[in-house]
C-alpha cells in the first residue's frame, strides 16, 4: 500500500523500533481509564487514593470540620460589629439606660486611647518610610 502512495519502504527492524518507541511513550502517559475513573459527574464525589506526599493527610475533611472556619469568621465579624455599634451609639445608649453610662464611658475612653496609639504608630511608620525614601533617592 505504501508503494502505491509513493512512500518510503521501512525495514522490519525500523518498524519494530518505531513500535517500541511508541509503546515506551505510552507508558509515560497515565492510563485513560484511570483518569476517567477520577472524574466526577454531577454531585457525585469519588475518592482518589493518596500516593506520595499527601498520603498521611486527610484531604477530604468532614464538612462539619470545614465549616468551623466559617463559623469562627462570622463570630468575629459579628463581635466586631457589636463593639463598633456600642462605640458609635454610646451616647444614645447611655441616655436610654443611665445605669450603663459609666461602663460605656470607660469603653469609649479605652477605644479612643487605642485609636490614638494606632494613629501615633502609623504616623511614626510613615515618617520612617519618608526618611528611607529620601535616603535612597539621594
Chimera marker file (.cmm) of the C-alpha trace (Angstrom):
<marker_set name="trace">
<marker id="1" x="0.000" y="0.000" z="0.000" r="1" g="1" b="0" radius="0.5"/>
<marker id="2" x="2.826" y="2.396" z="0.850" r="1" g="1" b="0" radius="0.5"/>
<marker id="3" x="4.449" y="1.552" z="-2.501" r="1" g="1" b="0" radius="0.5"/>
<marker id="4" x="1.311" y="2.687" z="-4.285" r="1" g="1" b="0" radius="0.5"/>
<marker id="5" x="1.323" y="6.008" z="-2.434" r="1" g="1" b="0" radius="0.5"/>
<marker id="6" x="4.976" y="6.557" z="-3.181" r="1" g="1" b="0" radius="0.5"/>
<marker id="7" x="6.042" y="6.417" z="0.449" r="1" g="1" b="0" radius="0.5"/>
<marker id="8" x="9.355" y="5.014" z="1.539" r="1" g="1" b="0" radius="0.5"/>
<marker id="9" x="9.605" y="1.387" z="2.462" r="1" g="1" b="0" radius="0.5"/>
<marker id="10" x="10.785" y="0.679" z="6.024" r="1" g="1" b="0" radius="0.5"/>
<marker id="11" x="12.511" y="-2.472" z="7.007" r="1" g="1" b="0" radius="0.5"/>
<marker id="12" x="11.017" y="-4.770" z="9.639" r="1" g="1" b="0" radius="0.5"/>
<marker id="13" x="13.679" y="-3.674" z="12.151" r="1" g="1" b="0" radius="0.5"/>
<marker id="14" x="12.811" y="0.010" z="11.682" r="1" g="1" b="0" radius="0.5"/>
<marker id="15" x="9.114" y="-0.750" z="12.056" r="1" g="1" b="0" radius="0.5"/>
<marker id="16" x="9.758" y="-2.744" z="15.237" r="1" g="1" b="0" radius="0.5"/>
<marker id="17" x="11.940" y="0.062" z="16.646" r="1" g="1" b="0" radius="0.5"/>
<marker id="18" x="9.252" y="2.641" z="15.883" r="1" g="1" b="0" radius="0.5"/>
<marker id="19" x="6.592" y="0.474" z="17.530" r="1" g="1" b="0" radius="0.5"/>
<marker id="20" x="8.796" y="0.087" z="20.614" r="1" g="1" b="0" radius="0.5"/>
<marker id="21" x="9.293" y="3.865" z="20.790" r="1" g="1" b="0" radius="0.5"/>
<marker id="22" x="5.537" y="4.457" z="20.621" r="1" g="1" b="0" radius="0.5"/>
<marker id="23" x="4.939" y="1.813" z="23.305" r="1" g="1" b="0" radius="0.5"/>
<marker id="24" x="7.551" y="3.362" z="25.591" r="1" g="1" b="0" radius="0.5"/>
<marker id="25" x="5.901" y="6.782" z="25.172" r="1" g="1" b="0" radius="0.5"/>
<marker id="26" x="2.531" y="5.285" z="26.055" r="1" g="1" b="0" radius="0.5"/>
<marker id="27" x="3.949" y="4.080" z="29.347" r="1" g="1" b="0" radius="0.5"/>
<marker id="28" x="4.876" y="7.680" z="30.230" r="1" g="1" b="0" radius="0.5"/>
<marker id="29" x="1.252" y="8.825" z="29.950" r="1" g="1" b="0" radius="0.5"/>
<marker id="30" x="-1.396" y="7.891" z="32.521" r="1" g="1" b="0" radius="0.5"/>
<marker id="31" x="-3.987" y="5.289" z="31.667" r="1" g="1" b="0" radius="0.5"/>
<marker id="32" x="-7.162" y="6.838" z="30.225" r="1" g="1" b="0" radius="0.5"/>
<marker id="33" x="-9.351" y="4.514" z="32.301" r="1" g="1" b="0" radius="0.5"/>
<marker id="34" x="-7.633" y="5.713" z="35.462" r="1" g="1" b="0" radius="0.5"/>
<marker id="35" x="-8.298" y="9.338" z="34.515" r="1" g="1" b="0" radius="0.5"/>
<marker id="36" x="-11.935" y="8.652" z="33.674" r="1" g="1" b="0" radius="0.5"/>
<marker id="37" x="-12.494" y="6.906" z="36.988" r="1" g="1" b="0" radius="0.5"/>
<marker id="38" x="-11.365" y="10.018" z="38.890" r="1" g="1" b="0" radius="0.5"/>
<marker id="39" x="-13.690" y="12.429" z="37.077" r="1" g="1" b="0" radius="0.5"/>
<marker id="40" x="-16.907" y="13.430" z="38.822" r="1" g="1" b="0" radius="0.5"/>
<marker id="41" x="-20.323" y="13.763" z="37.263" r="1" g="1" b="0" radius="0.5"/>
<marker id="42" x="-22.969" y="15.938" z="38.867" r="1" g="1" b="0" radius="0.5"/>
<marker id="43" x="-22.918" y="15.884" z="42.652" r="1" g="1" b="0" radius="0.5"/>
<marker id="44" x="-21.168" y="12.508" z="42.760" r="1" g="1" b="0" radius="0.5"/>
<marker id="45" x="-17.960" y="12.504" z="44.774" r="1" g="1" b="0" radius="0.5"/>
<marker id="46" x="-15.213" y="9.962" z="44.257" r="1" g="1" b="0" radius="0.5"/>
<marker id="47" x="-12.220" y="9.439" z="46.485" r="1" g="1" b="0" radius="0.5"/>
<marker id="48" x="-8.843" y="9.319" z="44.784" r="1" g="1" b="0" radius="0.5"/>
<marker id="49" x="-6.310" y="7.109" z="46.557" r="1" g="1" b="0" radius="0.5"/>
<marker id="50" x="-3.420" y="9.111" z="48.017" r="1" g="1" b="0" radius="0.5"/>
<marker id="51" x="0.025" y="8.290" z="46.790" r="1" g="1" b="0" radius="0.5"/>
<marker id="52" x="3.066" y="10.343" z="47.624" r="1" g="1" b="0" radius="0.5"/>
<marker id="53" x="3.459" y="13.291" z="49.968" r="1" g="1" b="0" radius="0.5"/>
<marker id="54" x="-0.271" y="13.677" z="50.669" r="1" g="1" b="0" radius="0.5"/>
<marker id="55" x="-0.684" y="10.084" z="51.823" r="1" g="1" b="0" radius="0.5"/>
<marker id="56" x="-0.539" y="10.998" z="55.540" r="1" g="1" b="0" radius="0.5"/>
<marker id="57" x="-3.092" y="13.805" z="55.352" r="1" g="1" b="0" radius="0.5"/>
<marker id="58" x="-6.847" y="13.545" z="55.057" r="1" g="1" b="0" radius="0.5"/>
<marker id="59" x="-7.642" y="15.672" z="52.002" r="1" g="1" b="0" radius="0.5"/>
<marker id="60" x="-11.390" y="15.059" z="52.239" r="1" g="1" b="0" radius="0.5"/>
<marker id="61" x="-12.216" y="16.694" z="55.556" r="1" g="1" b="0" radius="0.5"/>
<marker id="62" x="-15.601" y="16.255" z="57.136" r="1" g="1" b="0" radius="0.5"/>
<marker id="63" x="-17.938" y="19.111" z="56.086" r="1" g="1" b="0" radius="0.5"/>
<marker id="64" x="-18.606" y="19.860" z="59.762" r="1" g="1" b="0" radius="0.5"/>
<marker id="65" x="-14.885" y="20.464" z="60.309" r="1" g="1" b="0" radius="0.5"/>
<marker id="66" x="-14.612" y="22.673" z="57.237" r="1" g="1" b="0" radius="0.5"/>
<marker id="67" x="-17.499" y="24.861" z="58.384" r="1" g="1" b="0" radius="0.5"/>
<marker id="68" x="-15.625" y="25.612" z="61.622" r="1" g="1" b="0" radius="0.5"/>
<marker id="69" x="-13.641" y="28.334" z="59.892" r="1" g="1" b="0" radius="0.5"/>
<marker id="70" x="-16.829" y="29.895" z="58.544" r="1" g="1" b="0" radius="0.5"/>
<marker id="71" x="-18.452" y="29.868" z="61.956" r="1" g="1" b="0" radius="0.5"/>
<marker id="72" x="-15.386" y="31.400" z="63.574" r="1" g="1" b="0" radius="0.5"/>
<marker id="73" x="-15.115" y="34.085" z="60.914" r="1" g="1" b="0" radius="0.5"/>
<marker id="74" x="-18.778" y="35.020" z="61.217" r="1" g="1" b="0" radius="0.5"/>
<marker id="75" x="-18.466" y="35.094" z="65.011" r="1" g="1" b="0" radius="0.5"/>
<marker id="76" x="-15.508" y="37.501" z="64.890" r="1" g="1" b="0" radius="0.5"/>
<marker id="77" x="-17.232" y="39.769" z="62.351" r="1" g="1" b="0" radius="0.5"/>
<marker id="78" x="-20.400" y="39.815" z="64.473" r="1" g="1" b="0" radius="0.5"/>
<marker id="79" x="-18.427" y="40.601" z="67.644" r="1" g="1" b="0" radius="0.5"/>
<marker id="80" x="-16.530" y="43.415" z="65.921" r="1" g="1" b="0" radius="0.5"/>
<marker id="81" x="-19.810" y="44.818" z="64.602" r="1" g="1" b="0" radius="0.5"/>
<marker id="82" x="-21.356" y="44.829" z="68.073" r="1" g="1" b="0" radius="0.5"/>
<marker id="83" x="-18.285" y="46.575" z="69.523" r="1" g="1" b="0" radius="0.5"/>
<marker id="84" x="-18.342" y="49.232" z="66.790" r="1" g="1" b="0" radius="0.5"/>
<marker id="85" x="-22.066" y="49.789" z="67.285" r="1" g="1" b="0" radius="0.5"/>
<marker id="86" x="-21.549" y="50.162" z="71.043" r="1" g="1" b="0" radius="0.5"/>
<marker id="87" x="-18.857" y="52.768" z="70.396" r="1" g="1" b="0" radius="0.5"/>
<marker id="88" x="-20.851" y="54.709" z="67.818" r="1" g="1" b="0" radius="0.5"/>
<marker id="89" x="-24.176" y="54.663" z="69.660" r="1" g="1" b="0" radius="0.5"/>
<marker id="90" x="-22.844" y="55.023" z="73.209" r="1" g="1" b="0" radius="0.5"/>
<marker id="91" x="-24.439" y="58.493" z="73.756" r="1" g="1" b="0" radius="0.5"/>
<marker id="92" x="-27.878" y="57.215" z="72.751" r="1" g="1" b="0" radius="0.5"/>
<marker id="93" x="-27.473" y="54.024" z="74.798" r="1" g="1" b="0" radius="0.5"/>
<marker id="94" x="-26.372" y="55.923" z="77.912" r="1" g="1" b="0" radius="0.5"/>
<marker id="95" x="-29.383" y="58.233" z="77.592" r="1" g="1" b="0" radius="0.5"/>
<marker id="96" x="-31.719" y="55.253" z="77.232" r="1" g="1" b="0" radius="0.5"/>
<marker id="97" x="-30.070" y="53.208" z="80.026" r="1" g="1" b="0" radius="0.5"/>
<marker id="98" x="-28.419" y="55.553" z="82.579" r="1" g="1" b="0" radius="0.5"/>
<marker id="99" x="-27.043" y="52.599" z="84.593" r="1" g="1" b="0" radius="0.5"/>
<marker id="100" x="-24.693" y="51.760" z="81.690" r="1" g="1" b="0" radius="0.5"/>
<marker id="101" x="-23.268" y="55.299" z="81.457" r="1" g="1" b="0" radius="0.5"/>
<marker id="102" x="-20.043" y="54.658" z="83.486" r="1" g="1" b="0" radius="0.5"/>
<marker id="103" x="-19.289" y="51.418" z="81.658" r="1" g="1" b="0" radius="0.5"/>
<marker id="104" x="-19.882" y="52.946" z="78.241" r="1" g="1" b="0" radius="0.5"/>
<marker id="105" x="-17.748" y="55.968" z="79.155" r="1" g="1" b="0" radius="0.5"/>
<marker id="106" x="-14.910" y="53.652" z="80.185" r="1" g="1" b="0" radius="0.5"/>
<marker id="107" x="-15.273" y="51.626" z="76.986" r="1" g="1" b="0" radius="0.5"/>
<marker id="108" x="-15.283" y="54.740" z="74.798" r="1" g="1" b="0" radius="0.5"/>
<marker id="109" x="-12.199" y="56.085" z="76.610" r="1" g="1" b="0" radius="0.5"/>
<marker id="110" x="-10.329" y="52.825" z="76.044" r="1" g="1" b="0" radius="0.5"/>
<marker id="111" x="-11.278" y="52.737" z="72.364" r="1" g="1" b="0" radius="0.5"/>
<marker id="112" x="-10.201" y="56.361" z="71.981" r="1" g="1" b="0" radius="0.5"/>
<marker id="113" x="-6.815" y="55.635" z="73.583" r="1" g="1" b="0" radius="0.5"/>
<marker id="114" x="-6.366" y="52.616" z="71.296" r="1" g="1" b="0" radius="0.5"/>
<marker id="115" x="-7.221" y="54.770" z="68.270" r="1" g="1" b="0" radius="0.5"/>
<marker id="116" x="-4.725" y="57.408" z="69.415" r="1" g="1" b="0" radius="0.5"/>
<marker id="117" x="-1.979" y="54.787" z="69.894" r="1" g="1" b="0" radius="0.5"/>
<marker id="118" x="-2.681" y="53.375" z="66.430" r="1" g="1" b="0" radius="0.5"/>
<marker id="119" x="-2.537" y="56.857" z="64.914" r="1" g="1" b="0" radius="0.5"/>
<marker id="120" x="0.836" y="57.534" z="66.589" r="1" g="1" b="0" radius="0.5"/>
<marker id="121" x="2.221" y="54.207" z="65.329" r="1" g="1" b="0" radius="0.5"/>
<marker id="122" x="1.057" y="54.909" z="61.791" r="1" g="1" b="0" radius="0.5"/>
<marker id="123" x="2.469" y="58.432" z="61.857" r="1" g="1" b="0" radius="0.5"/>
<marker id="124" x="5.868" y="57.218" z="63.074" r="1" g="1" b="0" radius="0.5"/>
<marker id="125" x="5.875" y="54.455" z="60.439" r="1" g="1" b="0" radius="0.5"/>
<marker id="126" x="5.047" y="56.949" z="57.697" r="1" g="1" b="0" radius="0.5"/>
<marker id="127" x="7.804" y="59.287" z="58.889" r="1" g="1" b="0" radius="0.5"/>
<marker id="128" x="10.274" y="56.380" z="58.900" r="1" g="1" b="0" radius="0.5"/>
<marker id="129" x="9.221" y="55.429" z="55.361" r="1" g="1" b="0" radius="0.5"/>
<marker id="130" x="9.612" y="59.032" z="54.199" r="1" g="1" b="0" radius="0.5"/>
<marker id="131" x="13.102" y="59.152" z="55.704" r="1" g="1" b="0" radius="0.5"/>
<marker id="132" x="14.052" y="55.876" z="53.996" r="1" g="1" b="0" radius="0.5"/>
<marker id="133" x="12.683" y="57.088" z="50.674" r="1" g="1" b="0" radius="0.5"/>
<marker id="134" x="14.598" y="60.370" z="50.867" r="1" g="1" b="0" radius="0.5"/>
<marker id="135" x="17.829" y="58.498" z="51.771" r="1" g="1" b="0" radius="0.5"/>
<marker id="136" x="17.563" y="56.084" z="48.868" r="1" g="1" b="0" radius="0.5"/>
<marker id="137" x="16.616" y="58.871" z="46.462" r="1" g="1" b="0" radius="0.5"/>
<marker id="138" x="19.761" y="60.897" z="47.221" r="1" g="1" b="0" radius="0.5"/>
<link id1="1" id2="2" r="1" g="1" b="0" radius="0.2"/>
<link id1="2" id2="3" r="1" g="1" b="0" radius="0.2"/>
<link id1="3" id2="4" r="1" g="1" b="0" radius="0.2"/>
<link id1="4" id2="5" r="1" g="1" b="0" radius="0.2"/>
<link id1="5" id2="6" r="1" g="1" b="0" radius="0.2"/>
<link id1="6" id2="7" r="1" g="1" b="0" radius="0.2"/>
<link id1="7" id2="8" r="1" g="1" b="0" radius="0.2"/>
<link id1="8" id2="9" r="1" g="1" b="0" radius="0.2"/>
<link id1="9" id2="10" r="1" g="1" b="0" radius="0.2"/>
<link id1="10" id2="11" r="1" g="1" b="0" radius="0.2"/>
<link id1="11" id2="12" r="1" g="1" b="0" radius="0.2"/>
<link id1="12" id2="13" r="1" g="1" b="0" radius="0.2"/>
<link id1="13" id2="14" r="1" g="1" b="0" radius="0.2"/>
<link id1="14" id2="15" r="1" g="1" b="0" radius="0.2"/>
<link id1="15" id2="16" r="1" g="1" b="0" radius="0.2"/>
<link id1="16" id2="17" r="1" g="1" b="0" radius="0.2"/>
<link id1="17" id2="18" r="1" g="1" b="0" radius="0.2"/>
<link id1="18" id2="19" r="1" g="1" b="0" radius="0.2"/>
<link id1="19" id2="20" r="1" g="1" b="0" radius="0.2"/>
<link id1="20" id2="21" r="1" g="1" b="0" radius="0.2"/>
<link id1="21" id2="22" r="1" g="1" b="0" radius="0.2"/>
<link id1="22" id2="23" r="1" g="1" b="0" radius="0.2"/>
<link id1="23" id2="24" r="1" g="1" b="0" radius="0.2"/>
<link id1="24" id2="25" r="1" g="1" b="0" radius="0.2"/>
<link id1="25" id2="26" r="1" g="1" b="0" radius="0.2"/>
<link id1="26" id2="27" r="1" g="1" b="0" radius="0.2"/>
<link id1="27" id2="28" r="1" g="1" b="0" radius="0.2"/>
<link id1="28" id2="29" r="1" g="1" b="0" radius="0.2"/>
<link id1="29" id2="30" r="1" g="1" b="0" radius="0.2"/>
<link id1="30" id2="31" r="1" g="1" b="0" radius="0.2"/>
<link id1="31" id2="32" r="1" g="1" b="0" radius="0.2"/>
<link id1="32" id2="33" r="1" g="1" b="0" radius="0.2"/>
<link id1="33" id2="34" r="1" g="1" b="0" radius="0.2"/>
<link id1="34" id2="35" r="1" g="1" b="0" radius="0.2"/>
<link id1="35" id2="36" r="1" g="1" b="0" radius="0.2"/>
<link id1="36" id2="37" r="1" g="1" b="0" radius="0.2"/>
<link id1="37" id2="38" r="1" g="1" b="0" radius="0.2"/>
<link id1="38" id2="39" r="1" g="1" b="0" radius="0.2"/>
<link id1="39" id2="40" r="1" g="1" b="0" radius="0.2"/>
<link id1="40" id2="41" r="1" g="1" b="0" radius="0.2"/>
<link id1="41" id2="42" r="1" g="1" b="0" radius="0.2"/>
<link id1="42" id2="43" r="1" g="1" b="0" radius="0.2"/>
<link id1="43" id2="44" r="1" g="1" b="0" radius="0.2"/>
<link id1="44" id2="45" r="1" g="1" b="0" radius="0.2"/>
<link id1="45" id2="46" r="1" g="1" b="0" radius="0.2"/>
<link id1="46" id2="47" r="1" g="1" b="0" radius="0.2"/>
<link id1="47" id2="48" r="1" g="1" b="0" radius="0.2"/>
<link id1="48" id2="49" r="1" g="1" b="0" radius="0.2"/>
<link id1="49" id2="50" r="1" g="1" b="0" radius="0.2"/>
<link id1="50" id2="51" r="1" g="1" b="0" radius="0.2"/>
<link id1="51" id2="52" r="1" g="1" b="0" radius="0.2"/>
<link id1="52" id2="53" r="1" g="1" b="0" radius="0.2"/>
<link id1="53" id2="54" r="1" g="1" b="0" radius="0.2"/>
<link id1="54" id2="55" r="1" g="1" b="0" radius="0.2"/>
<link id1="55" id2="56" r="1" g="1" b="0" radius="0.2"/>
<link id1="56" id2="57" r="1" g="1" b="0" radius="0.2"/>
<link id1="57" id2="58" r="1" g="1" b="0" radius="0.2"/>
<link id1="58" id2="59" r="1" g="1" b="0" radius="0.2"/>
<link id1="59" id2="60" r="1" g="1" b="0" radius="0.2"/>
<link id1="60" id2="61" r="1" g="1" b="0" radius="0.2"/>
<link id1="61" id2="62" r="1" g="1" b="0" radius="0.2"/>
<link id1="62" id2="63" r="1" g="1" b="0" radius="0.2"/>
<link id1="63" id2="64" r="1" g="1" b="0" radius="0.2"/>
<link id1="64" id2="65" r="1" g="1" b="0" radius="0.2"/>
<link id1="65" id2="66" r="1" g="1" b="0" radius="0.2"/>
<link id1="66" id2="67" r="1" g="1" b="0" radius="0.2"/>
<link id1="67" id2="68" r="1" g="1" b="0" radius="0.2"/>
<link id1="68" id2="69" r="1" g="1" b="0" radius="0.2"/>
<link id1="69" id2="70" r="1" g="1" b="0" radius="0.2"/>
<link id1="70" id2="71" r="1" g="1" b="0" radius="0.2"/>
<link id1="71" id2="72" r="1" g="1" b="0" radius="0.2"/>
<link id1="72" id2="73" r="1" g="1" b="0" radius="0.2"/>
<link id1="73" id2="74" r="1" g="1" b="0" radius="0.2"/>
<link id1="74" id2="75" r="1" g="1" b="0" radius="0.2"/>
<link id1="75" id2="76" r="1" g="1" b="0" radius="0.2"/>
<link id1="76" id2="77" r="1" g="1" b="0" radius="0.2"/>
<link id1="77" id2="78" r="1" g="1" b="0" radius="0.2"/>
<link id1="78" id2="79" r="1" g="1" b="0" radius="0.2"/>
<link id1="79" id2="80" r="1" g="1" b="0" radius="0.2"/>
<link id1="80" id2="81" r="1" g="1" b="0" radius="0.2"/>
<link id1="81" id2="82" r="1" g="1" b="0" radius="0.2"/>
<link id1="82" id2="83" r="1" g="1" b="0" radius="0.2"/>
<link id1="83" id2="84" r="1" g="1" b="0" radius="0.2"/>
<link id1="84" id2="85" r="1" g="1" b="0" radius="0.2"/>
<link id1="85" id2="86" r="1" g="1" b="0" radius="0.2"/>
<link id1="86" id2="87" r="1" g="1" b="0" radius="0.2"/>
<link id1="87" id2="88" r="1" g="1" b="0" radius="0.2"/>
<link id1="88" id2="89" r="1" g="1" b="0" radius="0.2"/>
<link id1="89" id2="90" r="1" g="1" b="0" radius="0.2"/>
<link id1="90" id2="91" r="1" g="1" b="0" radius="0.2"/>
<link id1="91" id2="92" r="1" g="1" b="0" radius="0.2"/>
<link id1="92" id2="93" r="1" g="1" b="0" radius="0.2"/>
<link id1="93" id2="94" r="1" g="1" b="0" radius="0.2"/>
<link id1="94" id2="95" r="1" g="1" b="0" radius="0.2"/>
<link id1="95" id2="96" r="1" g="1" b="0" radius="0.2"/>
<link id1="96" id2="97" r="1" g="1" b="0" radius="0.2"/>
<link id1="97" id2="98" r="1" g="1" b="0" radius="0.2"/>
<link id1="98" id2="99" r="1" g="1" b="0" radius="0.2"/>
<link id1="99" id2="100" r="1" g="1" b="0" radius="0.2"/>
<link id1="100" id2="101" r="1" g="1" b="0" radius="0.2"/>
<link id1="101" id2="102" r="1" g="1" b="0" radius="0.2"/>
<link id1="102" id2="103" r="1" g="1" b="0" radius="0.2"/>
<link id1="103" id2="104" r="1" g="1" b="0" radius="0.2"/>
<link id1="104" id2="105" r="1" g="1" b="0" radius="0.2"/>
<link id1="105" id2="106" r="1" g="1" b="0" radius="0.2"/>
<link id1="106" id2="107" r="1" g="1" b="0" radius="0.2"/>
<link id1="107" id2="108" r="1" g="1" b="0" radius="0.2"/>
<link id1="108" id2="109" r="1" g="1" b="0" radius="0.2"/>
<link id1="109" id2="110" r="1" g="1" b="0" radius="0.2"/>
<link id1="110" id2="111" r="1" g="1" b="0" radius="0.2"/>
<link id1="111" id2="112" r="1" g="1" b="0" radius="0.2"/>
<link id1="112" id2="113" r="1" g="1" b="0" radius="0.2"/>
<link id1="113" id2="114" r="1" g="1" b="0" radius="0.2"/>
<link id1="114" id2="115" r="1" g="1" b="0" radius="0.2"/>
<link id1="115" id2="116" r="1" g="1" b="0" radius="0.2"/>
<link id1="116" id2="117" r="1" g="1" b="0" radius="0.2"/>
<link id1="117" id2="118" r="1" g="1" b="0" radius="0.2"/>
<link id1="118" id2="119" r="1" g="1" b="0" radius="0.2"/>
<link id1="119" id2="120" r="1" g="1" b="0" radius="0.2"/>
<link id1="120" id2="121" r="1" g="1" b="0" radius="0.2"/>
<link id1="121" id2="122" r="1" g="1" b="0" radius="0.2"/>
<link id1="122" id2="123" r="1" g="1" b="0" radius="0.2"/>
<link id1="123" id2="124" r="1" g="1" b="0" radius="0.2"/>
<link id1="124" id2="125" r="1" g="1" b="0" radius="0.2"/>
<link id1="125" id2="126" r="1" g="1" b="0" radius="0.2"/>
<link id1="126" id2="127" r="1" g="1" b="0" radius="0.2"/>
<link id1="127" id2="128" r="1" g="1" b="0" radius="0.2"/>
<link id1="128" id2="129" r="1" g="1" b="0" radius="0.2"/>
<link id1="129" id2="130" r="1" g="1" b="0" radius="0.2"/>
<link id1="130" id2="131" r="1" g="1" b="0" radius="0.2"/>
<link id1="131" id2="132" r="1" g="1" b="0" radius="0.2"/>
<link id1="132" id2="133" r="1" g="1" b="0" radius="0.2"/>
<link id1="133" id2="134" r="1" g="1" b="0" radius="0.2"/>
<link id1="134" id2="135" r="1" g="1" b="0" radius="0.2"/>
<link id1="135" id2="136" r="1" g="1" b="0" radius="0.2"/>
<link id1="136" id2="137" r="1" g="1" b="0" radius="0.2"/>
<link id1="137" id2="138" r="1" g="1" b="0" radius="0.2"/>
</marker_set>
